[in-house]
Amino acid sequence: MCVASGMRRDLTPFSLAEPGAAIPEGVCGAAVRIPASGVGTFQAIARTIVWPADAPDAELSAIVPIAHKLCDLVTSAVLADGAARGENTFCAPGCNFCCGYVVAASGAEIDFLLTVLAGLPAAVREPAEAFWRDLQDELERKGITVLLDVAASRDEGWGALGDFLQTRGLTCPLLDGAGRCSIYAARPVTCREFYSLGPAARCIALDTPRLERPMSFNDVLVNLEARLGTREARMWELPTIAQHFDRTERPTFPPAHIAEPFAALVNKSPISD
């Protein structure tokens, strides 16, 4: 394990090195290798997570941009693999029917999204925050209990929330006037991993076939949180993100304590051939 030493700098610690890149002195690294699926064009993805040896302690959410980059690499490979088998996605810019789904995120992503929200222009941030606070108040008045954990993709509370949003015609408040995501580069793993193999009408009906993936980075982030013990290891529903607005407890860790178990979890993720 690499131990930070010397003068600490105020920087975002993690980045990705290309395969075969030399790791310079004073930089720590954790290798990530996602095995090939054995189908079509999807080949192994190898990268190294790097950070300065003197980087300061970081919140768990600091690894989320790395998870997003790796997730996008897997997505590109899976899309190419699907196209080689004749499985083409119907998703395209401006199509946002899935933005009315109940999207869930790990605790690390919730903290990351709160940081992203804080940096948005007030004209975007304030209406979104007001939407979520009003929604949380209404859900509490109606007694809708929302529980979604990593072992169950749907339960009564999740279903009740989905039905509530659908019947009210509510969608993500971060869509802009053209119906596009205003935080697209920072969108959650759940959004990044969803690709429909059916037309929009099937998305609306909630019965669209989806592009299969060899792994989910939601599992990686939730299991990482369980290892570090930062909070209850589960998925949190974004429509109820207002419950996290006033949360101030965000423990920090040496970067190695985040990156190394994260890489280990990615490397042992199950692969579907």
N, C-alpha and C positions, 0 to 999 in steps of 0.2 A: 504494500500500500504506500502510495506517495504521501509524504507528510509535508504540509505547507510550512515554510520557514522564511525568515527574513522580513523585510518591509512589505506590508500589504498594500495593494492598490485597489481603488474603488472602480471595479469594472465588472462586466458580465463575464463570468469565468469560462463558460463552455463554448466550444466551437467544434466543427467536424473537419478532420483531415482526410484528404483523398487517399485511396488505397496506395500503399507503398511509399507514402510521404515520410520523410525523415522527421523524427520528433526532436526538435532542438533542445539544447541543454537548458535547464530551468523550466521545462514544460513537462507535465505529467500526462499520461494517456491511459485510456481504457478501450480495448479493441471490441468492436461490435461486428458480428458476422451473422447475417440472417441466411440460413441455408437455402439452396435452390429447391423449388417445389418439385422439380422433375417433370414439369408439364410445359410444353410449348416454349416460349421465349424467356420465361422467368428464370433468371440466373441468380447466383448468390450475390448478396449485397454486403460489402465489407467497408467499414469506415472505422476511424479512431476518434473517440471523444477526447479532446485535449483541453487543458487548462493550465495557467501559469502556476508554478509551485508555490508562489507567494500570494496567490489569490485569496481574498478574504472569505470568511464563512458566507454561505449563501442559503437562501430559502430553497425549499424543495421545488418551488415553482420555477427556479432558474433552469431546471433540466427540461422544461416543457418545450421551448423552442427546438431543442435537439430531438425530442420525441416527434415534433411536428415535421422536421426535415426528414427523419428516417421514415416516418409514416408516408410522406409524399413520395419517397423513393420506392417504397413497397407498392404504393398505389400505381405509380407509373409502370412498374414491372407487371403488376396484376392486370392493368388495362391492356398492355401489349399482349400479355398471355391470353386474355379473353378474346381480343380481336383476332388472334391467330386461330382461335377455335370458332370464330364467327359469332362471339358474344359481344355485341357492341352496345355501349351504354347510350341511353337517351338523354343523359344529363347535358345541359348546355347553359351558357350564361343567360341570365334572366329567368330561367326556370327555377321556381322557388317553392313548389308545393310541399317539399319535405321540410321547409322552414316552419311549418305549422305542427310538426311532430314534437313529441316530448323528447328533447335532447338532454342527455345526461353526460356528466363529466366527472372526472376524478377530483379530489380535493385540491391536488396540485394545480390542475387546470382552472378550477374555480378561482384560486388565488391569482393565477396568471391573468385570467380574464378581468378580474377586478383591477389589476394594474393597467391592463390595456384600456379599460373603461375610463380610468382616471386620466388617461392621456388624450381622450377624445375631445373634440370641440364641444363646448357647452350645449350648442344647438343639437348635437347628436346624443350626448351623454345624459343630459337632464331629462328629456322626455322618456328615454329608455329606463332610467332609474325610477321615475315616477310610475311608469307602466308596471314595473316589477313590484314596487311597494304596494300599489293599489291591488294588484293581482294577489299578492301574499295576504293582504288584509281580507280579501274576499274569500280566498280559499280557507282561511282560518275561521271566518264566520260560518262557512258552509260545512266545516268539520271534515274537509277532505284531507285524509292522512296519506302522506306520500312516503313510501319506503321502496327503495330500489337498491339491491346489493349486487355484488359481482357474481353471485351464484344464481340469480334469478333475473331474467330479462323483463319479466312483467309480473305484477301482482295487483291486488285490488286497488291499492292506493294509486299506483302508476296508471292503471286503467281509468280510474275515476278522474285523474288529472287530464289524461288524454281526451276523454269524452267531454270534459268541461271546456277545454280549449277548442275542440272541434265544433261543439254546438254554439259557442260564442263567436266562432270565426276568428279567433285570435291567432296571431302568428308572431314571429320574432320581431321585437321592436327595433332591431338593428338593421332591418332592411331599409335601404334608402328609397327615395322617390321613384327610382326606376326599378325597384324590386330586387336590387342587388345587395349583397352583404357588405356592410360598411366596415367590417373587421375581417374581411376574407382571408388576409394573410395570417391572421391570428385565430381563425375559426377553430372550434374544438375538434378533437380526434373523431368524435362521433360523426360530425359533419364531413370530415375529410375521408372517412372510410365508407360513406354511403354513396353507392352508385347504382342507379336503377337500370335494369335490363328491359324494362317495359315503358310504355308511353306515359305521359303525365296523368292521363285518366286513371291509370292503375295506381299511381302514387296517391291520388286523391282518395281512392277507394281503399288504401292501405293494404293492397294485396300484390304489390309489384315484386317481381323476382329481383334479387340483388346480386351484384357481383361478389362472388366468394373470395375471401382473403385467407392467406395462410396463418395470419395472426392478427391480434388487435392490440394496439398500443394502450387502449384503456386498461386491459388486463395488466400490462407492464406497470403502468403508473399506480394503479390501485395496490398491486402487490408490493411495489416499492414503498408506498406509504405505510403498508402494514409492517414492513421490515423496520422502518425508521420510527414507527409509532407516533407520527405527528398528529393524527386524529383518527376517528373511526374510519377504517378502510372500507369504503363503499363508493358507489356512484351517487352523485347529487344531481337533481333535476334543475336545469337552467331556468325554467319558469319560476322556480322558487329561490332564485339566487339572492333575493333581497334579505333572506335570513342570514347571509354572510356579510352584508354591507358593513356592519359595525364590529366585525370580528377583528381583534387586534393581536391575538396570539399567533405569531408566525415564527416558530423556532428556526434557527439556522444551524448549518452543519459545515464541516470542512468539505470542500468540493469533492475530494476523493470518496467521502462517505456517501455521497449522492451518486456520482458517476459510475463507480465500480459495481455496486449492486444493481444499478440500472442496466449496465452492459451485461451483467450476468443473467438478469431476467430476460433481456432480449435474446441472448444467445441460446437460452434453453427453451424458448417459446416453441410450442408444438407446431409442426409444419404439416399441412395436408397435401399429399401428393395426388 
